[in-house]
């Protein structure tokens, strides 16, 4: 269950961004068939993707009148006409998200241990190890 980082072979050069390290580690985990690492890495990457999503304001929030449809001349036309740019996360934002994923797992470990579910707590400890390893890489 050893997950390598892409920056390990290029010592002396700047480390790749955390998101790229997570993607690289995911590829390695898939090849190694490490289910625990694959699950943890996919979960962290999904949390990052979700954080980039733009909130859609409801008409009440945006101050507009409540309308459920647009007139034909107001409908966006063409591929991508209604697309909205995703949020751009900084490296600090990405790190904060991954640290949040680790913290959630740590809280769950304590809950599982109190419930006597040591097997589930052990799996979460492995996930914490995988994600923490990417944070320190």
N, CA and C atoms as an extended XYZ file, in Angstrom:
411
Properties=species:S:1:pos:R:3:atomname:S:1:resname:S:1:resid:I:1 pbc="F F F"
N         0.812       -1.185        0.000 N   UNK     1
C         0.000        0.000        0.000 CA  UNK     1
C         0.856        1.250        0.000 C   UNK     1
N         1.884        1.271       -0.745 N   UNK     2
C         2.727        2.466       -0.796 CA  UNK     2
C         2.306        3.310       -1.980 C   UNK     2
N         1.919        4.527       -1.697 N   UNK     3
C         1.488        5.450       -2.731 CA  UNK     3
C         2.605        6.447       -2.948 C   UNK     3
N         3.118        6.504       -4.159 N   UNK     4
C         4.216        7.415       -4.447 CA  UNK     4
C         3.668        8.759       -4.880 C   UNK     4
N         4.487        9.779       -4.719 N   UNK     5
C         4.100       11.097       -5.179 CA  UNK     5
C         4.891       11.424       -6.416 C   UNK     5
N         4.317       12.239       -7.285 N   UNK     6
C         4.965       12.552       -8.552 CA  UNK     6
C         6.190       13.425       -8.360 C   UNK     6
N         6.267       14.182       -7.272 N   UNK     7
C         7.385       15.075       -7.064 CA  UNK     7
C         8.587       14.399       -6.447 C   UNK     7
N         8.454       13.159       -6.015 N   UNK     8
C         9.530       12.485       -5.318 CA  UNK     8
C        10.729       12.237       -6.224 C   UNK     8
N        10.510       11.990       -7.506 N   UNK     9
C        11.626       11.691       -8.397 CA  UNK     9
C        12.307       12.957       -8.901 C   UNK     9
N        11.663       14.078       -8.807 N   UNK    10
C        12.223       15.321       -9.316 CA  UNK    10
C        12.697       16.191       -8.162 C   UNK    10
N        13.551       15.655       -7.324 N   UNK    11
C        14.044       16.405       -6.184 CA  UNK    11
C        14.774       17.664       -6.657 C   UNK    11
N        14.616       18.710       -5.911 N   UNK    12
C        15.255       19.951       -6.280 CA  UNK    12
C        14.324       20.856       -7.064 C   UNK    12
N        13.322       20.295       -7.723 N   UNK    13
C        12.366       21.131       -8.448 CA  UNK    13
C        11.182       21.406       -7.526 C   UNK    13
N        10.389       22.376       -7.887 N   UNK    14
C         9.225       22.727       -7.073 CA  UNK    14
C         8.243       21.563       -7.061 C   UNK    14
N         7.644       21.342       -5.897 N   UNK    15
C         6.669       20.262       -5.771 CA  UNK    15
C         5.430       20.608       -6.578 C   UNK    15
N         4.801       19.604       -7.191 N   UNK    16
C         3.562       19.871       -7.944 CA  UNK    16
C         2.448       20.286       -6.982 C   UNK    16
N         1.437       20.955       -7.492 N   UNK    17
C         0.308       21.350       -6.636 CA  UNK    17
C        -0.353       20.128       -5.996 C   UNK    17
N        -0.983       20.358       -4.860 N   UNK    18
C        -1.613       19.280       -4.104 CA  UNK    18
C        -2.623       18.515       -4.948 C   UNK    18
N        -3.427       19.216       -5.719 N   UNK    19
C        -4.420       18.530       -6.547 CA  UNK    19
C        -3.743       17.557       -7.512 C   UNK    19
N        -2.647       17.971       -8.115 N   UNK    20
C        -1.927       17.099       -9.041 CA  UNK    20
C        -1.326       15.907       -8.307 C   UNK    20
N        -0.823       16.139       -7.109 N   UNK    21
C        -0.279       15.023       -6.314 CA  UNK    21
C        -1.375       14.023       -5.987 C   UNK    21
N        -2.566       14.526       -5.666 N   UNK    22
C        -3.691       13.629       -5.382 CA  UNK    22
C        -4.057       12.815       -6.618 C   UNK    22
N        -4.096       13.468       -7.775 N   UNK    23
C        -4.416       12.749       -9.024 CA  UNK    23
C        -3.359       11.701       -9.339 C   UNK    23
N        -2.095       12.057       -9.179 N   UNK    24
C        -1.017       11.111       -9.450 CA  UNK    24
C        -1.082        9.915       -8.498 C   UNK    24
N        -1.344       10.214       -7.229 N   UNK    25
C        -1.454        9.144       -6.239 CA  UNK    25
C        -2.657        8.258       -6.527 C   UNK    25
N        -3.743        8.845       -7.038 N   UNK    26
C        -4.923        8.060       -7.397 CA  UNK    26
C        -4.580        7.073       -8.502 C   UNK    26
N        -3.868        7.536       -9.512 N   UNK    27
C        -3.458        6.630      -10.588 CA  UNK    27
C        -2.618        5.474      -10.075 C   UNK    27
N        -1.684        5.785       -9.179 N   UNK    28
C        -0.837        4.736       -8.601 CA  UNK    28
C        -1.670        3.772       -7.753 C   UNK    28
N        -2.613        4.298       -6.984 N   UNK    29
C        -3.453        3.452       -6.129 CA  UNK    29
C        -4.335        2.535       -6.966 C   UNK    29
N        -4.830        3.037       -8.087 N   UNK    30
C        -5.650        2.211       -8.973 CA  UNK    30
C        -4.805        1.074       -9.533 C   UNK    30
N        -3.598        1.389       -9.966 N   UNK    31
C        -2.718        0.344      -10.501 CA  UNK    31
C        -2.386       -0.697       -9.450 C   UNK    31
N        -2.197       -0.244       -8.206 N   UNK    32
C        -1.869       -1.161       -7.110 CA  UNK    32
C        -3.096       -1.858       -6.531 C   UNK    32
N        -4.282       -1.452       -7.008 N   UNK    33
C        -5.554       -1.997       -6.521 CA  UNK    33
C        -5.723       -1.797       -5.012 C   UNK    33
N        -5.322       -0.631       -4.561 N   UNK    34
C        -5.423       -0.253       -3.152 CA  UNK    34
C        -6.764        0.445       -2.950 C   UNK    34
N        -7.767       -0.311       -2.561 N   UNK    35
C        -9.130        0.219       -2.451 CA  UNK    35
C        -9.248        1.349       -1.438 C   UNK    35
N        -8.548        1.229       -0.336 N   UNK    36
C        -8.634        2.257        0.697 CA  UNK    36
C        -8.094        3.580        0.167 C   UNK    36
N        -6.924        3.537       -0.452 N   UNK    37
C        -6.317        4.758       -0.993 CA  UNK    37
C        -7.169        5.330       -2.122 C   UNK    37
N        -7.680        4.470       -2.993 N   UNK    38
C        -8.526        4.942       -4.094 CA  UNK    38
C        -9.744        5.676       -3.538 C   UNK    38
N       -10.391        5.106       -2.550 N   UNK    39
C       -11.570        5.740       -1.957 CA  UNK    39
C       -11.248        7.081       -1.322 C   UNK    39
N       -10.165        7.143       -0.572 N   UNK    40
C        -9.788        8.388        0.108 CA  UNK    40
C        -9.422        9.466       -0.900 C   UNK    40
N        -8.647        9.103       -1.911 N   UNK    41
C        -8.198       10.078       -2.900 CA  UNK    41
C        -9.357       10.569       -3.765 C   UNK    41
N       -10.233        9.665       -4.160 N   UNK    42
C       -11.410       10.078       -4.957 CA  UNK    42
C       -12.305       11.007       -4.140 C   UNK    42
N       -12.465       10.697       -2.875 N   UNK    43
C       -13.292       11.526       -2.007 CA  UNK    43
C       -12.705       12.933       -1.877 C   UNK    43
N       -11.411       13.030       -1.692 N   UNK    44
C       -10.756       14.338       -1.563 CA  UNK    44
C       -10.862       15.127       -2.870 C   UNK    44
N       -10.629       14.464       -3.993 N   UNK    45
C       -10.735       15.147       -5.287 CA  UNK    45
C       -12.169       15.604       -5.560 C   UNK    45
N       -13.142       14.803       -5.159 N   UNK    46
C       -14.547       15.188       -5.333 CA  UNK    46
C       -14.883       16.399       -4.460 C   UNK    46
N       -14.351       16.447       -3.246 N   UNK    47
C       -14.590       17.596       -2.366 CA  UNK    47
C       -14.016       18.871       -2.985 C   UNK    47
N       -12.856       18.754       -3.632 N   UNK    48
C       -12.245       19.902       -4.300 CA  UNK    48
C       -13.116       20.347       -5.469 C   UNK    48
N       -13.559       19.388       -6.268 N   UNK    49
C       -14.432       19.714       -7.405 CA  UNK    49
C       -15.720       20.383       -6.931 C   UNK    49
N       -16.298       19.879       -5.850 N   UNK    50
C       -17.527       20.468       -5.323 CA  UNK    50
C       -17.298       21.900       -4.846 C   UNK    50
N       -16.143       22.163       -4.281 N   UNK    51
C       -15.840       23.513       -3.802 CA  UNK    51
C       -15.699       24.500       -4.956 C   UNK    51
N       -15.378       23.999       -6.134 N   UNK    52
C       -15.244       24.869       -7.302 CA  UNK    52
C       -16.592       25.220       -7.926 C   UNK    52
N       -17.615       24.479       -7.582 N   UNK    53
C       -18.932       24.714       -8.176 CA  UNK    53
C       -19.454       26.081       -7.757 C   UNK    53
N       -20.143       26.717       -8.669 N   UNK    54
C       -20.703       28.033       -8.415 CA  UNK    54
C       -22.109       27.855       -7.884 C   UNK    54
N       -22.412       28.542       -6.794 N   UNK    55
C       -23.764       28.488       -6.245 CA  UNK    55
C       -24.724       29.163       -7.205 C   UNK    55
N       -25.861       28.542       -7.409 N   UNK    56
C       -26.892       29.128       -8.258 CA  UNK    56
C       -27.850       29.863       -7.336 C   UNK    56
N       -27.930       31.171       -7.499 N   UNK    57
C       -28.823       31.975       -6.662 CA  UNK    57
C       -30.261       31.768       -7.099 C   UNK    57
N       -31.118       31.574       -6.145 N   UNK    58
C       -32.536       31.464       -6.467 CA  UNK    58
C       -33.064       32.862       -6.734 C   UNK    58
N       -34.166       32.995       -7.455 N   UNK    59
C       -34.706       34.330       -7.739 CA  UNK    59
C       -34.940       35.152       -6.480 C   UNK    59
N       -35.385       34.537       -5.395 N   UNK    60
C       -35.636       35.272       -4.157 CA  UNK    60
C       -34.333       35.824       -3.580 C   UNK    60
N       -33.234       35.052       -3.706 N   UNK    61
C       -31.947       35.493       -3.179 CA  UNK    61
C       -31.359       36.617       -4.015 C   UNK    61
N       -31.585       36.577       -5.313 N   UNK    62
C       -30.982       37.568       -6.188 CA  UNK    62
C       -31.807       38.837       -6.296 C   UNK    62
N       -32.965       38.878       -5.642 N   UNK    63
C       -33.795       40.069       -5.677 CA  UNK    63
C       -34.722       40.126       -6.883 C   UNK    63
N       -34.686       39.152       -7.747 N   UNK    64
C       -35.531       39.137       -8.939 CA  UNK    64
C       -36.930       38.658       -8.563 C   UNK    64
N       -37.839       38.924       -9.422 N   UNK    65
C       -39.190       38.413       -9.196 CA  UNK    65
C       -39.180       36.921       -9.449 C   UNK    65
N       -40.088       36.230       -8.828 N   UNK    66
C       -40.109       34.774       -8.938 CA  UNK    66
C       -40.724       34.374      -10.269 C   UNK    66
N       -39.849       33.896      -11.191 N   UNK    67
C       -40.301       33.408      -12.495 CA  UNK    67
C       -39.720       32.029      -12.690 C   UNK    67
N       -40.534       31.151      -13.192 N   UNK    68
C       -40.058       29.790      -13.395 CA  UNK    68
C       -39.586       29.549      -14.816 C   UNK    68
N       -39.853       30.465      -15.730 N   UNK    69
C       -39.411       30.271      -17.104 CA  UNK    69
C       -39.050       31.615      -17.727 C   UNK    69
N       -38.298       31.539      -18.804 N   UNK    70
C       -37.899       32.732      -19.539 CA  UNK    70
C       -38.710       32.841      -20.817 C   UNK    70
N       -38.863       34.065      -21.292 N   UNK    71
C       -39.469       34.262      -22.602 CA  UNK    71
C       -38.516       33.685      -23.638 C   UNK    71
N       -39.022       33.285      -24.764 N   UNK    72
C       -38.213       32.625      -25.785 CA  UNK    72
C       -36.998       33.449      -26.187 C   UNK    72
N       -37.122       34.757      -26.215 N   UNK    73
C       -35.985       35.589      -26.625 CA  UNK    73
C       -34.939       35.718      -25.521 C   UNK    73
N       -35.241       35.270      -24.308 N   UNK    74
C       -34.303       35.345      -23.200 CA  UNK    74
C       -33.569       34.031      -22.944 C   UNK    74
N       -33.925       32.983      -23.655 N   UNK    75
C       -33.316       31.680      -23.433 CA  UNK    75
C       -31.927       31.660      -24.070 C   UNK    75
N       -30.890       31.266      -23.310 N   UNK    76
C       -29.549       31.148      -23.888 CA  UNK    76
C       -29.542       30.092      -24.987 C   UNK    76
N       -28.881       30.386      -26.076 N   UNK    77
C       -28.859       29.482      -27.220 CA  UNK    77
C       -27.420       29.078      -27.518 C   UNK    77
N       -27.242       27.832      -27.898 N   UNK    78
C       -25.921       27.353      -28.308 CA  UNK    78
C       -25.238       26.578      -27.199 C   UNK    78
N       -24.296       25.758      -27.623 N   UNK    79
C       -23.557       24.939      -26.672 CA  UNK    79
C       -22.759       25.837      -25.738 C   UNK    79
N       -22.965       25.668      -24.453 N   UNK    80
C       -22.225       26.423      -23.464 CA  UNK    80
C       -22.727       27.827      -23.216 C   UNK    80
N       -23.827       28.212      -23.841 N   UNK    81
C       -24.328       29.581      -23.700 CA  UNK    81
C       -24.741       29.894      -22.264 C   UNK    81
N       -25.161       28.892      -21.528 N   UNK    82
C       -25.609       29.122      -20.157 CA  UNK    82
C       -24.559       28.694      -19.133 C   UNK    82
N       -23.380       28.331      -19.593 N   UNK    83
C       -22.333       27.899      -18.674 CA  UNK    83
C       -21.834       29.060      -17.833 C   UNK    83
N       -21.439       28.737      -16.629 N   UNK    84
C       -20.877       29.713      -15.709 CA  UNK    84
C       -19.480       29.236      -15.354 C   UNK    84
N       -18.524       30.145      -15.313 N   UNK    85
C       -17.149       29.774      -14.970 CA  UNK    85
C       -17.111       29.231      -13.545 C   UNK    85
N       -16.293       28.205      -13.345 N   UNK    86
C       -16.133       27.629      -12.018 CA  UNK    86
C       -15.238       28.524      -11.173 C   UNK    86
N       -15.348       28.377       -9.872 N   UNK    87
C       -14.471       29.123       -8.964 CA  UNK    87
C       -13.042       28.658       -9.157 C   UNK    87
N       -12.113       29.572       -8.999 N   UNK    88
C       -10.696       29.238       -9.053 CA  UNK    88
C       -10.194       29.136       -7.611 C   UNK    88
N        -9.777       27.933       -7.217 N   UNK    89
C        -9.290       27.729       -5.863 CA  UNK    89
C        -7.789       27.959       -5.810 C   UNK    89
N        -7.331       28.541       -4.737 N   UNK    90
C        -5.893       28.704       -4.529 CA  UNK    90
C        -5.342       27.406       -3.950 C   UNK    90
N        -4.035       27.297       -3.909 N   UNK    91
C        -3.400       26.122       -3.310 CA  UNK    91
C        -3.781       26.018       -1.837 C   UNK    91
N        -3.899       27.161       -1.154 N   UNK    92
C        -4.316       27.160        0.251 CA  UNK    92
C        -5.747       26.642        0.397 C   UNK    92
N        -6.626       27.009       -0.535 N   UNK    93
C        -8.003       26.510       -0.505 CA  UNK    93
C        -8.029       24.989       -0.638 C   UNK    93
N        -7.255       24.476       -1.576 N   UNK    94
C        -7.208       23.028       -1.807 CA  UNK    94
C        -6.670       22.326       -0.562 C   UNK    94
N        -5.619       22.882        0.021 N   UNK    95
C        -5.039       22.273        1.226 CA  UNK    95
C        -6.050       22.291        2.372 C   UNK    95
N        -6.780       23.385        2.521 N   UNK    96
C        -7.789       23.498        3.574 CA  UNK    96
C        -8.882       22.437        3.381 C   UNK    96
N        -9.267       22.182        2.147 N   UNK    97
C       -10.287       21.171        1.862 CA  UNK    97
C        -9.788       19.785        2.245 C   UNK    97
N        -8.553       19.469        1.858 N   UNK    98
C        -8.007       18.139        2.170 CA  UNK    98
C        -7.835       17.990        3.682 C   UNK    98
N        -7.383       19.042        4.350 N   UNK    99
C        -7.268       18.982        5.818 CA  UNK    99
C        -8.654       18.777        6.452 C   UNK    99
N        -9.676       19.361        5.863 N   UNK   100
C       -11.038       19.142        6.344 CA  UNK   100
C       -11.471       17.694        6.178 C   UNK   100
N       -11.072       17.087        5.059 N   UNK   101
C       -11.374       15.669        4.832 CA  UNK   101
C       -10.693       14.805        5.897 C   UNK   101
N        -9.460       15.142        6.227 N   UNK   102
C        -8.724       14.408        7.268 CA  UNK   102
C        -9.428       14.582        8.613 C   UNK   102
N        -9.817       15.814        8.940 N   UNK   103
C       -10.476       16.090       10.216 CA  UNK   103
C       -11.801       15.332       10.340 C   UNK   103
N       -12.561       15.257        9.251 N   UNK   104
C       -13.816       14.502        9.279 CA  UNK   104
C       -13.558       13.038        9.582 C   UNK   104
N       -12.532       12.486        8.980 N   UNK   105
C       -12.202       11.082        9.217 CA  UNK   105
C       -11.732       10.862       10.649 C   UNK   105
N       -10.962       11.809       11.186 N   UNK   106
C       -10.506       11.678       12.571 CA  UNK   106
C       -11.687       11.680       13.538 C   UNK   106
N       -12.660       12.527       13.290 N   UNK   107
C       -13.854       12.562       14.137 CA  UNK   107
C       -14.630       11.252       14.015 C   UNK   107
N       -14.710       10.724       12.812 N   UNK   108
C       -15.431        9.468       12.601 CA  UNK   108
C       -14.715        8.300       13.271 C   UNK   108
N       -13.374        8.325       13.285 N   UNK   109
C       -12.614        7.264       13.955 CA  UNK   109
C       -13.022        7.201       15.418 C   UNK   109
N       -13.076        8.346       16.074 N   UNK   110
C       -13.453        8.370       17.493 CA  UNK   110
C       -14.860        7.820       17.693 C   UNK   110
N       -15.753        8.164       16.803 N   UNK   111
C       -17.135        7.676       16.899 CA  UNK   111
C       -17.185        6.165       16.728 C   UNK   111
N       -16.481        5.659       15.712 N   UNK   112
C       -16.475        4.216       15.484 CA  UNK   112
C       -15.828        3.466       16.639 C   UNK   112
N       -14.775        4.021       17.217 N   UNK   113
C       -14.126        3.352       18.351 CA  UNK   113
C       -15.060        3.271       19.552 C   UNK   113
N       -15.798        4.358       19.818 N   UNK   114
C       -16.762        4.341       20.928 CA  UNK   114
C       -17.851        3.303       20.680 C   UNK   114
N       -18.183        3.084       19.409 N   UNK   115
C       -19.224        2.114       19.064 CA  UNK   115
C       -18.675        0.694       18.966 C   UNK   115
N       -17.366        0.531       19.148 N   UNK   116
C       -16.761       -0.801       19.084 CA  UNK   116
C       -16.558       -1.316       17.672 C   UNK   116
N       -16.539       -0.446       16.691 N   UNK   117
C       -16.358       -0.852       15.289 CA  UNK   117
C       -14.913       -0.564       14.878 C   UNK   117
N       -14.017       -1.374       15.410 N   UNK   118
C       -12.590       -1.154       15.189 CA  UNK   118
C       -12.169       -1.369       13.737 C   UNK   118
N       -12.865       -2.253       13.013 N   UNK   119
C       -12.505       -2.474       11.615 CA  UNK   119
C       -12.750       -1.217       10.778 C   UNK   119
N       -13.858       -0.551       11.001 N   UNK   120
C       -14.148        0.686       10.267 CA  UNK   120
C       -13.206        1.810       10.694 C   UNK   120
N       -12.897        1.857       11.976 N   UNK   121
C       -11.958        2.868       12.465 CA  UNK   121
C       -10.578        2.643       11.846 C   UNK   121
N       -10.189        1.392       11.700 N   UNK   122
C        -8.896        1.073       11.082 CA  UNK   122
C        -8.843        1.511        9.627 C   UNK   122
N        -9.921        1.304        8.913 N   UNK   123
C        -9.958        1.732        7.506 CA  UNK   123
C        -9.829        3.256        7.409 C   UNK   123
N       -10.529        3.965        8.283 N   UNK   124
C       -10.441        5.423        8.267 CA  UNK   124
C        -9.040        5.901        8.645 C   UNK   124
N        -8.388        5.192        9.554 N   UNK   125
C        -6.999        5.558        9.891 CA  UNK   125
C        -6.097        5.420        8.671 C   UNK   125
N        -6.327        4.396        7.867 N   UNK   126
C        -5.555        4.230        6.627 CA  UNK   126
C        -5.834        5.369        5.657 C   UNK   126
N        -7.097        5.761        5.545 N   UNK   127
C        -7.442        6.884        4.675 CA  UNK   127
C        -6.776        8.166        5.164 C   UNK   127
N        -6.749        8.359        6.477 N   UNK   128
C        -6.081        9.530        7.059 CA  UNK   128
C        -4.601        9.498        6.706 C   UNK   128
N        -3.976        8.342        6.785 N   UNK   129
C        -2.560        8.195        6.461 CA  UNK   129
C        -2.305        8.564        5.001 C   UNK   129
N        -3.174        8.106        4.103 N   UNK   130
C        -3.019        8.398        2.667 CA  UNK   130
C        -3.123        9.896        2.415 C   UNK   130
N        -4.170       10.530        2.945 N   UNK   131
C        -4.370       11.950        2.696 CA  UNK   131
C        -3.313       12.810        3.384 C   UNK   131
N        -2.952       12.444        4.587 N   UNK   132
C        -1.904       13.198        5.303 CA  UNK   132
C        -0.572       13.088        4.579 C   UNK   132
N        -0.312       11.939        3.981 N   UNK   133
C         0.917       11.753        3.218 CA  UNK   133
C         0.997       12.696        2.026 C   UNK   133
N        -0.142       12.983        1.425 N   UNK   134
C        -0.161       13.906        0.286 CA  UNK   134
C        -0.002       15.350        0.757 C   UNK   134
N        -0.466       15.659        1.948 N   UNK   135
C        -0.328       17.007        2.480 CA  UNK   135
C         1.126       17.333        2.805 C   UNK   135
N         1.858       16.336        3.252 N   UNK   136
C         3.253       16.578        3.660 CA  UNK   136
C         4.244       16.386        2.516 C   UNK   136
N         3.775       15.896        1.378 N   UNK   137
C         4.672       15.619        0.257 CA  UNK   137
C         5.181       16.896       -0.391 C   UNK   137
